[in-house]
């Protein structure tokens, strides 16, 4: 590891009467600790040297979104890296992926050739409402539609309908293929509340709560704008508010002036600056 705690190298060994080298991995990072390089090497027992095998490179935008992934193989001549493919990613202002494309390396022309492309569409609640994929036609040098998925969501952001359509070149249009309906039993908890995702450090007290005031204890790496949404056990949005919080340890007080009935509630916390989030559950008695 380096001084910042980034993993710089890893060695795998196998047991054969003794530990023998097998794989070695080497890494590099940018200033935001994003992994920008990984080199895989295999152990050559005859020469007692590590031999290059694969190389992967990554690039990130200012919001730490991965915008490029490239793959290379070590050439048979053993003296250079040979490109294999590269993937490019596009993101919108909300840091949602809106496009992905892949290009394969063509040794004959010494250039990358388009292979496939995917396009994603979202609604105002950041639900993915449409997915469309394309393949590249070398003859016409154009993208050719392949298939599309359309999604619909209810007011709780639950997926309720999915329509799959395949592209018909003869009719130059999408043709319905399959559709799916989704039904949910009450009580509903919004799917955006994911209690397993916990990359925003926060705790709530008192819990159980007896009054209409709650306290959030936060520990942020930088200054944040914390969006706090409260839902009841049936998935109904009770309140939504945003609080500014400094980096480090801080406290936010929540006031439910209209009062809370006894029961189970969920808090969804999202840092609008870093998009880190977490979910907390509390009981009102």
Buried (B, 14 or more C-beta within 10 A) or exposed (E): EEEEEEEEEEBEEEEEEEEEBEBBBBBBBEEEEBBBBBBBBBBEEEEEEBEBBBBBBBBBEEBBBBBBBBBBBBEEEEEEBBBBBBBBBBBBEEEBBBBBBBBBBEEEEEEBBBBBBBBBBBEEEEBBBBBBBBBBEEEEEEBBBBBBBBBBBBEBBBBBEBBBBEBEEEEEEBEEEEEEEEEBEEEBBBBBBEEEEEEBBBEBEEBEBEEEEBBBEBEBEEBBEBBBBBBBBEBEEBBEEEBEBEEEEBEBEBEBEEEBEEEBBBBBBBBEBBBBBBBBBBEBE
